[in-house]
Amino acid sequence: MSWKDKTILLIGGTGSFGNNFIRCFLKRHTPKRIRIFSRDEYKQSVLLNNSYYGDMLDGFIGDVREPHRLRRAMEGVDVVIHAAALKQVQSCEYNPFETIKTNILGSMNVINAALDAGVEKVLAISTDKAVSPLNLYGATKMCMEKVITNANSYRGQKRTKLCCTRYGNVANSRGSVIPYWQECIRKGKPIPITNSKATRFWLDMDVAIDFVVECLEMMDTLSGGEVFVPKLPSVNIMELYRAVSGGSDFTIIGDRMGDKLHETLVSKDEMKHTRARKDKFIITPENPKWEYHEPEGDLCETRNAYSSDNNDIFLSASTIRERLEQNL
């Protein structure tokens, strides 16, 4: 796939993912333009005034709740990356109406605007919390996946394909546990740990960016409606503590509302319609209403769920420390 004649619309482009996507993507590719769509005027101005990006970026102030603004932003766009969401689990629980408006209704607005504009590809960023969700954030992301993938039924003769990526928290990203722990260390407070037996998947930001770009390019040969899941190493929460604590004490605070002991990226039931490749799983739509061709890959119908506790690879504290230093 050639990017030089492509205009990319990055929705939610001033968050951790958006900032890093722009930086990493422009090191390797030269698209026609990248449009930033977000609510934050200040963060947009910081991006647009960064001389490193030259004259490659355009800034659209807007909210995914505003369909008319999305339609305007979609004009002339080839590729949409939808990364806008309310994501803080506890905040979403306290503000359920706002979470639904942004994460579900906002995604529906993105879909309608993309179909109306004849966009080539829409790739939405989802989360492990969408699998058997225990909290509202996960439930809204599950709904987002459903509306994105099944929207392929509405494209008719248009070229638009809509897919999702699904992965866990990106290491050291805004709102993840490592920056929070580091802040506790700076203040001389013990590091709060919910459960010493907890496990999580480990994903570096540059790996997440590469995965998104790879999925966008792979969509050329697929039918639309797929959910892409990377194969990742796992970490035990206590190994993570040893990697970043610098000798600081910890305290067990117990599970918070909506917490899971382990992360699941593909459920056992989803394995019935999932294909495995060397570095990823491709979850296919169960009952597509559009012309669909199964992707290549090994059938997974006899596999157990893909969870952080039953992984083949676990990172040690020293390896985690090395990876964090590499991504400073």
C-alpha positions in Angstrom: 0.0 0.0 0.0 1.3 3.4 -0.9 0.6 6.2 1.6 1.8 9.1 -0.5 -1.6 10.0 -2.0 -3.6 9.2 1.2 -5.2 11.7 3.5 -5.6 10.3 7.0 -8.1 11.5 9.6 -7.0 10.8 13.1 -10.0 11.1 15.4 -8.9 11.6 19.0 -5.5 12.7 17.6 -4.2 14.6 20.6 -4.3 11.7 23.1 -1.4 9.4 23.9 -2.0 7.2 20.9 -2.6 10.1 18.5 0.6 11.9 19.5 2.7 8.8 19.2 1.1 7.6 16.0 1.9 10.9 14.2 5.5 10.9 15.5 6.2 7.2 14.6 4.2 7.1 11.4 5.9 10.1 9.8 9.3 8.6 10.5 8.5 5.9 8.0 5.8 7.1 5.7 4.8 10.3 3.9 1.1 10.6 3.4 -0.6 13.4 1.5 -2.0 14.9 4.8 -2.9 14.0 8.3 -6.0 15.7 9.8 -6.3 15.9 13.6 -9.8 15.8 14.9 -10.2 16.5 18.7 -11.8 18.8 21.2 -8.6 20.2 22.8 -7.6 23.4 21.1 -4.3 23.8 23.1 -3.1 20.2 22.4 -3.9 20.7 18.7 -1.9 23.9 18.6 1.1 22.2 20.2 1.0 19.5 17.5 0.4 22.0 14.6 3.3 24.2 15.7 5.8 21.4 16.1 8.3 22.1 13.4 9.3 18.4 13.3 6.0 17.7 11.4 6.5 20.5 8.9 3.3 21.4 7.1 1.9 17.9 7.2 -0.9 18.4 9.8 -4.3 20.0 9.7 -6.3 20.7 12.9 -10.1 20.2 13.2 -11.6 21.2 16.5 -14.7 19.0 17.0 -16.4 16.3 19.0 -17.5 12.9 17.8 -20.9 13.8 19.2 -21.2 16.4 16.4 -22.1 14.6 13.1 -22.1 17.7 11.0 -18.5 18.5 12.0 -17.4 14.9 11.4 -18.9 15.1 7.9 -16.9 18.2 7.2 -13.7 16.6 8.5 -14.2 13.5 6.3 -14.3 15.3 3.0 -11.4 14.0 0.8 -10.3 11.5 3.4 -9.1 8.0 2.5 -8.3 6.5 5.9 -9.9 7.1 9.3 -8.3 6.0 12.6 -10.9 6.3 15.3 -9.2 6.6 18.7 -11.6 9.0 20.5 -13.1 7.7 23.7 -13.8 8.3 27.3 -11.5 5.7 28.9 -11.0 6.2 32.6 -12.9 3.3 34.2 -14.0 5.0 37.4 -14.9 8.2 35.6 -17.0 6.3 33.1 -18.9 4.6 35.9 -19.7 7.9 37.5 -20.6 9.6 34.2 -22.4 6.8 32.3 -24.5 9.1 30.0 -21.5 11.0 28.8 -19.6 7.8 28.2 -22.4 6.3 26.1 -22.7 9.5 24.1 -19.0 9.6 23.2 -18.0 5.9 22.9 -21.2 4.5 21.3 -23.2 7.3 19.7 -19.9 9.1 18.7 -18.8 5.9 17.0 -22.1 5.7 15.1 -21.5 9.3 13.9 -18.0 8.3 12.7 -19.5 5.4 10.8 -22.2 7.5 9.1 -19.9 10.3 8.2 -17.3 7.8 6.7 -20.0 6.0 4.7 -21.4 9.2 3.4 -17.9 10.5 2.4 -17.0 7.2 0.7 -13.9 6.8 2.9 -11.7 3.8 1.9 -10.9 2.4 5.4 -12.1 2.9 9.0 -10.0 1.3 11.8 -11.3 1.8 15.3 -9.1 1.3 18.4 -10.7 -1.0 21.0 -9.5 -2.6 24.3 -9.3 -5.9 26.1 -12.0 -4.6 28.4 -14.5 -5.1 25.6 -14.2 -8.9 26.2 -16.8 -10.1 28.7 -17.0 -6.5 30.1 -17.2 -5.9 33.9 -17.5 -2.1 33.7 -19.3 0.5 31.6 -16.1 1.5 29.7 -15.7 -2.1 28.5 -19.4 -2.4 27.7 -19.3 0.7 25.5 -16.2 -0.6 23.7 -17.9 -3.9 23.1 -20.8 -2.0 21.6 -18.4 0.1 19.5 -16.8 -3.0 18.1 -20.3 -4.4 17.1 -21.4 -1.2 15.4 -18.1 -0.8 13.6 -17.8 -4.3 12.3 -21.5 -4.8 11.4 -21.7 -1.4 9.7 -20.1 -3.2 6.7 -23.6 -4.3 6.0 -24.6 -0.8 5.1 -21.8 0.1 2.7 -23.7 -1.2 -0.4 -21.5 -0.6 -3.5 -19.3 1.9 -1.6 -15.6 1.0 -1.1 -15.6 1.6 2.6 -14.3 -1.2 4.9 -14.6 -0.9 8.7 -12.5 -2.9 11.2 -11.2 -2.8 14.7 -8.0 -3.4 16.6 -8.2 -4.7 20.1 -5.3 -4.6 22.7 -4.7 -3.8 26.3 -3.1 -0.8 28.0 0.0 0.6 26.3 3.0 0.6 28.6 3.8 4.1 30.0 0.9 5.7 28.2 -1.2 8.5 29.8 -3.5 7.0 32.4 -1.6 3.6 32.6 -0.3 2.3 35.9 3.4 3.1 35.4 3.1 6.9 35.4 0.8 6.7 38.4 3.2 4.5 40.3 6.1 6.9 39.4 4.1 9.8 40.8 3.6 7.8 44.0 7.3 7.2 44.2 8.1 10.9 43.7 5.7 11.8 46.6 7.2 9.1 48.9 4.0 7.1 49.0 3.8 3.3 48.8 2.9 1.9 45.4 -0.8 0.7 45.4 -1.3 -2.8 44.0 -4.8 -4.2 43.6 -3.9 -7.9 43.6 -0.4 -9.5 43.8 -1.6 -12.4 41.5 -2.8 -10.1 38.7 -1.4 -10.4 35.2 -1.5 -8.1 32.2 -0.4 -8.1 28.6 2.6 -5.9 27.8 2.5 -3.6 24.7 5.1 -1.0 23.8 3.8 2.2 22.1 5.9 1.7 19.0 4.6 -1.9 18.7 1.0 -0.6 19.0 1.6 1.9 16.2 3.2 -0.6 13.9 0.3 -3.0 14.5 -2.2 -0.4 13.6 -0.4 0.5 10.4 0.0 -3.2 9.5 -3.7 -3.8 10.0 -4.6 -0.8 7.8 -2.4 -2.2 5.0 -3.8 -5.7 5.5 -7.4 -4.4 5.1 -6.7 -4.1 1.4 -7.0 -7.9 1.0 -9.8 -8.5 3.5 -13.6 -8.2 3.4 -14.1 -5.8 6.3 -15.6 -6.5 9.7 -12.5 -8.1 11.3 -11.1 -7.4 14.7 -7.3 -7.7 14.9 -5.6 -8.8 18.1 -1.8 -8.8 18.5 0.0 -11.7 20.2 1.8 -10.1 23.2 3.9 -11.1 26.1 2.5 -11.0 29.6 3.7 -9.5 32.9 2.9 -10.4 36.5 2.0 -7.3 38.5 4.8 -8.0 41.1 7.4 -8.3 38.4 6.2 -4.9 37.1 6.5 -3.5 40.6 10.1 -4.8 40.9 10.9 -3.2 37.6 9.8 0.3 38.4 9.8 0.5 42.3 13.4 1.3 42.9 13.0 -0.2 46.4 9.8 1.7 47.2 7.3 -0.1 49.4 3.9 -1.3 48.1 0.5 -1.7 49.7 -2.3 -4.1 48.6 -5.5 -2.0 48.1 -7.8 -4.7 46.8 -9.7 -4.9 43.5 -11.5 -1.7 42.4 -14.9 -1.7 40.7 -14.6 -3.3 37.3 -11.1 -4.7 37.8 -10.2 -8.1 36.4 -7.5 -10.4 37.8 -6.3 -11.2 34.2 -6.8 -9.6 30.8 -8.5 -11.5 28.0 -8.0 -10.4 24.4 -9.9 -13.2 22.7 -12.7 -15.1 24.5 -13.2 -18.9 24.1 -16.5 -18.3 22.3 -14.8 -15.9 19.9 -12.1 -18.5 19.1 -14.9 -20.4 17.2 -14.7 -17.7 14.5 -11.0 -16.7 14.8 -8.0 -17.3 12.6 -4.5 -17.4 14.0 -1.4 -16.1 12.3 2.2 -16.0 13.5 1.9 -12.6 15.2 -1.9 -12.0 15.5 -5.4 -13.3 15.8 -8.1 -12.2 13.3 -11.6 -12.4 14.8 -14.0 -12.7 11.8 -17.7 -11.6 11.8 -20.0 -14.4 12.9 -22.8 -13.9 10.4 -21.7 -11.3 7.8 -24.5 -9.7 5.7 -22.0 -8.5 3.1 -19.9 -10.5 0.6 -17.3 -12.1 2.8 -14.2 -14.2 2.2 -12.5 -15.9 5.1 -8.9 -14.7 5.8 -5.9 -17.0 5.8 -4.8 -18.4 9.1 -5.2 -21.5 11.3 -8.6 -22.2 12.7 -8.9 -21.6 16.4 -12.2 -23.3 17.3 -10.6 -25.7 19.8 -8.4 -23.1 21.5 -9.0 -21.7 25.0 -9.4 -18.0 25.5 -6.3 -15.9 24.9 -5.6 -14.4 28.3 -2.7 -12.9 30.1 -2.5 -15.7 32.7 -2.2 -18.6 30.1 0.4 -17.0 27.9 3.6 -18.7 26.7 5.8 -15.6 27.3 6.2 -13.7 30.6 8.6 -10.8 30.9 11.0 -10.6 33.9 11.6 -7.4 35.9 14.9 -6.8 34.1 13.4 -7.1 30.7 10.5 -4.8 31.6 13.1 -2.3 32.9 15.1 -2.5 29.6 11.9 -2.0 27.5 11.0 1.1 29.5 14.4 2.6 29.1 14.3 2.0 25.4 11.0 3.9 25.1 12.0 7.0 27.1 
